[in-house]
Amino acid sequence: MTTLKGKTLFITGASRGIGLAIALRAAKDGANIAIAAKTAEPHKHLPGTVYTAAEEIEKAGGKALPLVVDIRYEEQVQDAVAAAAEKFGGIDICINNASAISLTGTESTEMKRWDLMHSINARGTFLVSKTCIPHLKNAENPHVLMLSPPLDMRPRWFAPHVAYTMAKYGMSLCVLGMSEEFRNDGIAFNALWPRTAIATAAVEFALGGQEMVKGSRTVEILSDAAHIILTKPSRECTGNFFIDDTFLYANGVKDFEKYRVDPSRMLMPDFFVPENIPAPPGVSETIVTSMIG
């Protein structure tokens, strides 16, 4: 299968950024997209709402269902999943993209921030996946994809921001466990993570400003990788922790310059990329050696 035409995707955090990019790539095939996000009104810094995302998806060739939902709340998730399944006749794919970040040390992390990250990242991912699974069991080629990193347990990824790492790894632990739990049901559970910083509004306003954006890749590197994952046979592709460029290279993509925001800038590496997953040929020379932060 090389197309998502007619497939129904339930995507969290799809009002902007990476989630919207994955939605738009699927929409080009003629997919149905349930946009599950809490942004009903425009943010003062971050562009996009569930309604503007729906307009973009429709213009790209897909069908959209905007759903205002906070994935921290079980009833809201249950209602949103039920609405998507009723609207489109089922759910084929679940994308857990919604996430919260706070790069703070232990003493600087307020417990309300800890609670927020774990409620969205770990608990939200578990809840959305759990709620979609009964529908996925009836799908022809069901996939669940987490935007989360490989489980590299070296202290360097924990020491600077242990609360965030715990929360983000909670998403990846869902991949580790659920891929095996639902293997006989044919539901694929995989994770996708970028080697470099990705140019999103969140990166610009929350992490590093325009300088960070210039050293980033575009969201299309993740949407292209996600599309290939989601069109693979679910029984043959599960339990993987993919790094975007390595995965794309293995699937025939050789030009990575097209994903760079500013080709004159060195790319900034993302967190959590293990050393045993090397960059594709020619890519490593364009990435600075120190991790973000």
N, C-alpha and C positions, 0 to 999 in steps of 0.2 A: 504494500500500500504506500503510495507516494502523495496522497492528498487527504485533506481533512474535510472535504466536501460533505455536507450533511451531518457532520459530527457535532455533538454538543459539548462545549467546554464550560466548566464552572471555574472561574478564575478570581481569586481573592486579590485585593489591591490592584485592580485592573483599571482604575480611573486615570492612571498616568504611568510614566516610566516603563520599567521592564514588563510589568503585567500587561499594560496597554500594548506594548510592542508585540508580545506573544499573541495577544488577541487580534491585532491587525494582520499579522502574518497568517493566522488561521482564517481570518475573514476573507483574504484574497482567494482562498480555496472555496469559499462559500459555506463556511462553518457557522454554527449558531453559538453565540457567546453570552453567557450569563455573567454580568459584571457585578461582583460582590465587593462593595467598598463602602466606607462610611462617609465619603465626601459627597454630600448633597449640595453644599454651597461652596463657592470658590474660596480657596485659602488665600491669605494675603500675600504669600510668597510662592506657594506651590500651585501651578496651573492644573486645571482639569477637575471634572466632577464625573459621577457615574453617567450623567446625562450627556455631557460633551463627548465622553468616551463612546457612548452608544451611537451618537451621530457619526463619529469617525469610522466606527465599525461598519455601519450601514453603508457609508460612502465607499468603503473598501470592498464591499461585495458580500458582507456577512449579514446575519440577523442578530439583533442585540436585545438583551433584556436587562435594563439597569435595575439593580437591587441595592437599596441602601441598607447595609447590614454591618454591624460591629461583631467580628468573629469571636469576641470574648464572651458573647452571650449565646447560650445553647439554643434558646427558643428562636432567636433571630436567625441563626444558622439553619435550624430545622425548617423554618418557614421559607427561607431563601432557596434552599435546595429543593424543597417541595414545589415551589413556584417555577423553578427552572425546569424540573422534570415534567411538570404539567404543561408548560408552555411548549416545550420542544419534544415531548414524548420520551424523555429519558435523559441520562447523563452518560457520556462516553469517556470524558476526560476531566480530571480534577487537577487544577494548578494551584499549589500553595505558595503564593508569592508575597502575601502581606507579611510585614515584619516591622519590628521596632528596634532602634539602636541607641545605645548610650555608651560611649567609649570612656567610661570612668573606672577608676580604681575602686577597691572595696570600700575604703573609708569615705569616698566621695559619692558613692551610689546610694541615693535615697531609696528606701524600701518601696515607695510608690512607683519609682522607676523600674526597680527589679520586678515588681508585680506586673507592670505594664508589659515589659519585654517577655516575660514568661507566659503571660496570659495570651499574647498575640502569637509569639513565635512557636513555643512548644505546645501549649494547650490549644491554641487556635488551629494549628496544623493538625493536631490529633483529632480535634472535634470536627473540622471540615472533612477530613479524610473518612472518619468513622461514619459521618452522616451521608456521604456520597457512596460508600461501599455497597449498600443494598442495590442501588441503581447500576453501579459499575458491574455487578455480577451478571446483569442482564445485557450488558453491552457486547458488541462483537469483538472489539479490540481495545479493552479498557486500560487506561493509563492514569497514574497519579504521579505528578512531578513536583518535587520540592525545590525551591530556589534556596539551597542550603549547601554547606561545604562538606568535603570529605572529613571523616573523623580522625584527624591527626591529633594525637594526644600529647604532643610535646608541650612543656610548660610555657614556651615562648608565646603560644596563642592564648594562654589563660592569664598569665601574670598581669598584663596591662589593663585588662577589662574582663575579669573573671565572670561577672554577672552576664554580660552580653554573650560571651562564649558559651556559657552554660545554656542560655536560652536558644542560641542559634544551633548548637549541637543537638538540642532537643528535637528540632525539625529533622535532622539527619538520623537520629535514633529511630524515628518513625519509619524511615526508609529501611534501615537495617532490620527492624523487627517485622514490619508489615509485608515486606517483599517475600519473606519466608512464610509468614502466616497465611498469606493469600495466594501463594504460588499455585496451588492446585485449582484455585478459582480462575487462574489466568489473568489476574490483575497485576499489571506491572507497577512497581514503585521504584522510582529513580530520583537522583538528585543532580542538579546542574549548578555549577558555580563558575564565576568568571576568574580568569587568571589576573586580570588587571582591573583597575577602577573603571566604572561604567558611568558615562555622562548622563546623569539624571538630575532633576531639580533638587532632590534630597542631598546629593553629593555637593551640589553647588552651594546650597544654603545652610547645610548642617555640618559638612565635613571639611571642605577645603576651598570653597569659592571657585572663581574662574580659573585659577592656576591648576587646581585639581582637575577641573573639567578638561582643560587643554591636554593634560596627560592621561586622558581616559580613552576608552573605546566607546563606540556608540551602542545603543541598546540592541541594534540589529544583530550583533554577534550572538546574543543570547536568544533572540527570537528565531534566528536561523537554526541554531543548535537545537532548540526546543522542538521545532517543527520536524526535524529529522528523528529525534527521539520518539515523538508522539505518533509517527507513521511507521515505526518498526513493529513487528509482531510482538505483542505483549508477553507471550509465553517464552519468547527467546531473548528478551531484553528487560531484565528486572534485577534489582539489588545493586545497581551501579551508582558510583559517585563520579559524574563526568565533569571535567574541566573544559570550558567552552572551546578554546582553540585546539587543544589536543584531540577532542572528539571530532570537531569539524575536519581537521586534517586527515584523520583516519577515515572520514567519509567523503574524501575527494576535494575538500576546499584547500586551495593552496595560496590564495591571495588574501592576506590579512591586513594589508595597507588600507583597504576600502573601509575598514571599521575604525580607523583612527580619527579622532576629532581634529588633531593638529599633527600632521606627519613630521613637523620639525621638532616636536617635543618627545622626550623620553617617556615611555609609558610607566605609570605608577602601578606597582603590584598590589593585588588585593590581599586581604588576610587569608589565612587558612589553606594556602596552596602548598601541598606537600612537595618536598624536594625530589621525591621519586616519581613525580609526574612532570617530566621535562617539557619545555615549550617546543613547538614544532620547529623544524629547521629554519633558521633565519630570523626567528621571532625573538629569541633570548637576547640578542644584541640590542634590541630596541626597548628593553625594560631595565629600569634602574634596579640596583641590587638590594636596596634596603626596603623593608616592608613599610606600608603606610603607617604613619604615626611615629 
